[in-house]
Amino acid sequence: MITLHRSILEGLHHDEPDPESVRCALQRAVELEHSTIPVYLYAYYSLDTSKNAEAARILKSVVVEEMLHMVLAANVLNAIGGRPAIGDPDFIPRFPGHLPGGVEGQVRLHLRPFSRQQLEAFIEVEEPRSPIDYEAHAALVDVPSVTIGEFYMTISNALQRLPVDAFTSPPRNQVGPDLMLGSINVVDRDSAVQAIATIIEQGEGTTTSPEEVDGPDGQNDYAHFYRLSELMKGRRLVKVPDAESRFYSYEFSGDVISLDPSGVYDVPLDPTANTYPVGSAGRRLNDAFNFTYTTLLAQLHDLLNGENDMATFMSSLATMSSLEDQARIMVSGTQSGGVPIGPTFEYQPEDPADR
């Protein structure tokens, strides 16, 4: 279980929260949601999808929802007069490293190929303070800090205590479900609370169920913690009727999820641009990837700061697709002498093709 410094909640507990404190917390939420995406993508890219199709599908589904959570947090931030900051160098996390606001000494996130060790780290990131006991994790030790879920609940409570006029009218810079399935137009307290609840439930589940609210594909799925636990257990989590009541329980007794170790590319651990010599094929491929990644962040910044139109959204989707295409070439080693290359997710504002 990852916990965060309580200092990130400063100003949120007051009877009349400072709107700027709420905006700062929401900016931190946008950063938090993005910070896991590179490590999830690195593991996803390392999978040969012809050999590990289901593991790849699960990881990609989690990434898509992390993107949705970024948008939801930004929608709430925009609704109370903030401006999401996404396109600058400081927004990009450094690996290995902790989550933004994370307590030192806890798990550090690494750029690593898919493995049991990496999967354990992912589960720890998504783990709630008190997960339902589906044999998914050991008992937790209470800690004097806040979980990610508690961080979001504190934001939600603060939003409910803001004055009505703290929410802009008409609604401002919203990326709604007309652009991104599963998103929510935040126009008032109720919709702001709904957006935060969606983030919590899709990551952790509820206190009584591992199921999330509708995901971006319009279908219910398990929350990230339980979805990733399916990969660890190697079996589907299934709903089982309780013979002694009208309720259900859940257990990892469904279909087998097989993992083929030969279907994981041997990409490097925690690479940086300097891992690849200047002038090498690896450096050229990685610089091009980082330029595409930086371009994507700039597009998302524009999308979430007023250019909330179909053209900008579709451009960002095309850039995401290009990012995966480039990564697949890198990990396969087809353009680097048969040596798998891992993308480094670093700030690269200049097109290397112009050098």
Sequence and secondary structure as in RCSB ss.txt:
>XXXX:A:sequence
MITLHRSILEGLHHDEPDPESVRCALQRAVELEHSTIPVYLYAYYSLDTSKNAEAARILKSVVVEEMLHMVLAAN
VLNAIGGRPAIGDPDFIPRFPGHLPGGVEGQVRLHLRPFSRQQLEAFIEVEEPRSPIDYEAHAALVDVPSVTIGE
FYMTISNALQRLPVDAFTSPPRNQVGPDLMLGSINVVDRDSAVQAIATIIEQGEGTTTSPEEVDGPDGQNDYAHF
YRLSELMKGRRLVKVPDAESRFYSYEFSGDVISLDPSGVYDVPLDPTANTYPVGSAGRRLNDAFNFTYTTLLAQL
HDLLNGENDMATFMSSLATMSSLEDQARIMVSGTQSGGVPIGPTFEYQPEDPADR
>XXXX:A:secstr
  EE GGGGTTSSSSS  HHHHHHHHHHHHHHHHHTHHHHHHHHHTB TTTSHHHHHHHHHHHHHHHHHHHHHHH
HHHHTT     SSGGGS  SSB  TTB TTS  B    S HHHHHHHHHHH  SS   SSSS      SSEEHHH
HHHHHHHHHHHS GGGS SS  S   TTTSTT     SHHHHHHHHHHHHHHHH  SS SB S  TTSS  B HH
HHHHHHHHTEEEEEEE TTSS EEEEEEEEE    GGGB    SS  GGGS TTSHHHHHHHHHHHHHHHHHHHH
HHHTTT  SHHHHHHHHHHHHHHHHHHHHHHHTTTTTT           S GGG 
